[in-house]
Amino acid sequence: METNLRAQDPPFALRSELIEAAANHGYRRQKGLANGWLFFASEENVPGEIALAVSADGSAWFLAVEHPGVAERLDAASAAPPPGRFRGAFGFVDQIEMRRALSRAWQLASSLPTLPLAEYEVEVRGLGDTEAERLVKQRKGQDIFRRALLLYWDAQCAVTGIAQLELLRASHIVPWALCRHDAERLDAENGLLLAAHWDAAFDKGLVSFTNEGRAIYKPNLHSTVLELLQPETARLRLVTPKHKEQLSWHRRHFGFGDG
């Protein structure tokens, strides 16, 4: 989709729709207007500005994002971005689709680097390296990591789609203790939001996933467990290049090979 925006203020009614859409999806700070685009930022320290625009007749809607991770992961038709630092822009045939993408942009910006790590560093500032302090750091980090995964996976199990929060677990791919640094520990793409039974099986290395997201199983799993895990259809709803890197480690670590 090609942008065809005039360098002017959009009609008042449509401008109001853009402002409302931004505010309803976490971007309440207005940053001005240029070249037909309205610019916004989060008031909650979510990194990266966004820009919204609409054609004069309301037949095309546009979202541009500054955050590079968000730009890489949004699934929408590309459009020409506004001038400046924006890393990607996307076009939509109606406002509903634009709002869905805007919601996803906020989820991704809130869960991808660097916000979870920054929150963690604030939380553990002043803590030392005694055994008790390390446990406090891990607990705080796990809480932040869970919040990031809930946003990243839209509060649904990465395999089953189960959305009962009490049954969802934040599962590290490379475990906390084996991560190379805090950035890896707090990286949402070093994690999977899994229903409790899937989390237990994944954590113990009884199951893993291929680079295509297909579940693979240890041969000694009991038939009743296999039935519960639905081996014929089970697969991750989303696999990114970073997931593939971490899942490769998981397969090697638990003896699945690297297929």
N, C-alpha and C positions, 0 to 999 in steps of 0.2 A: 504494500500500500504506500502510495506517495503522499507526503504532506502537501497541502496547497493552502497554506495559512497566510492571511494578510497580516502585515505588521500593524495591527490596530487592536484596540480593545474589543473583545468579543461582545455581542449583544448582551445587555444587562441580564436578561433572564438566563441565558446560557452561562454567563460568568458566575451567577449565583449558584447554578448547578455544580460548576467546577469547585467553587469554594466549599460548598456543602459536602461534595464527594471527598475532597481532601480531608476536611475536618472529621468526617465520619470514619475515616480509615487511618487516623493517627497523625495526620499532617495538618496541624492547626495554625502554625505560624506562617503568615503570608509574607512573601519575600519580594513581591513586586511583579511587574508585567513588562515583557519585552518581546517584540516580534510575534505577537499573538499568543504567547505562552504566559501562563500564570505560574509563579514559582512558590514552593512551599517547603517548610522544614518541620520536623517533629519538635514538640516541646518536651519530649521525654528522653532526649539525648540519643535517639535512634540515628545512626550515621547516614549521611547522604541526603541531599535535597532531591525533590521530585519537581516535575513541571507538567502541567495539564493544559490542553488546548482542545478546541472544538471548531469544526468548520462553520461558516456563517449560517448555513441552513440546518445545522445539527445532524447532518448525515454521517459524519465521521468524527471520532473522538480519539484523543492522543494522550499518551503517558510517556514521559521521559524520566530516566533515573540516572543518578550520579554514581551510586554504589556499583562497583564493577561486578561483584558477586551476584547482585540482583539482576543486572543486565544480562549476565550469562545464563541465568536460570529461568527467566520469565519465558513462558511458552506462548508467544503471540507473534503476529505479523510485524515485521520490522518497518519502521518509518524513519524519515530523516530527523535527527535530533536538533534541538535548538543550538545556536552557537555556544561555544564554551566547553565546560568540563564534563558535560553529560556523556555517559558511556553507552547509552542505548535509548532508542525510542520505539514505541509500538503503537500501531493503529487498530481501531476497533469500529465495528459497524454500528454499535449502539452504546449507550451509557452503561447498561448493565454489565456488558463484557469489560468495559474500561474499569468499572468499580471492582469487579472480581480480580482483575490484574493488580489494581491498586492495593487491595487487601493482601494479596500474595506478596507484593513488593514490601509492604510493611512487615509481614511475617519474616521474610527472608532477611531484610535489613536488621531486624531485631535479633536474629538467631545466628547469622553468619559472622565470621570475624569482621570487626574486632570488638563488638559490644560485649558479648559474654566474658571475654578475657578482661576487658576494662572493668567490668562490674566486679569480677573476682579479685582483681588487684586492689580495688578499693576495700573490699570486704576483709581481706587478709592483711592489710597494711598494719604493720606493728607487731604481727605475730612472728615468733621465732621458729626454731627448728627442733624443739623438744618433741618427744613422742606424742604428748597430749596436744601440742600445738599443731602437729602434722595431721592429727585426727580431726581437729577443728577445721583446718584448711580443706581437708577432703570433704567433710560434710558440707561446708559452705559451697565448695566447687560443684559437688553433686547436685545441690539444690539449683544452682544457676544453670548447670548443664541440663537438668530436667526441664526447666522453664524454656530453654532454647529449643530443645527437641519437641516440646509440645507446640511451639510456634512453627517450627520447621515442618513438622508432619501434620499440621492442622489438627492436633489433638486426636489423631487416629493411628491405630497400629499400622506400622509400615508394611505388614503382610496381610493381616485380616481385615483391616478397616475398623476394628472394634473401637468405639469412642467412649467407653466407660472409663472415666479418669482413674477410678480406684483400681482398675485392672491393668493400667499401662505402666510400663517400667522404662526408665532411661538406661539403655544398654550401651556401654562403650564397646566399640569394635576392638581397638587396642585398649586393654584395661588401663585404668587410672595409674596403677603402680608401674606399668611398663611403658607408659608414654615418655617420649623424649624430653618434653618440656610442657609448661602450663598451656601454651597456645594449642598444643595437640589435645590436652586434657579437656579444654573448653571448646573445642571445635565441634559444632553440631554435625559435621560430616564425618566425624569419627564416632558416630553414634547412630543407633536405630531406636525408635520408639516402638516397643514391642509389648503385646499382650503378655501376661505373666508367664504362661506356659511356654511361649516362644522365647521369652527372655531367659528363663531357666535353661532351656535346651541350648540356646546360643551361647550363654555364659559358660556352660560346661563343655562346650565344643562338641555337642552331640549333633548339631546342625550348623551349616554355614550357607553361604550364597555364592553363586558364580558371578562373574562380571556382568552377566545379563540379568542378574537378580533372581535366578532360579534357585530354589532351596535344594540343598544336598544334605544327605544324612549319613551318619555312621551305620555300618551294617549290623551292629548288635542292638539296634533299637527294637524294643518289643512291639509286636504288631498293634497292640492297643494304642501305643504312643504314636506310631506312624499314622494310624487312622485319625487320631486327634489332630495331627499336624497336617493332614491333607496333602500328601506328597505329590499328587498328580497336578494340583493347581497352585500350590503355594509359591509365591514369588514376591519380591519387593515391588512396591508401587512406583518407586523412583530409584534410579542409580545414577550418580554423577561420577565424573572422573576421580574425584577425591574419595568417594565411597569405594571405587574399584581398587584404589591403592591400599586402603585400609583393609578391605575384605581379602585382598591377596595375602596380607600379613596373617589374618585370622585363619585362612585355609592352611597356610604353611605351619602356623603355630600348633594347630590341632590335628595335623596329619592328614589333611584332605588333598595334599598336593597343591598345585597352583593352576588347576584347569578351570 
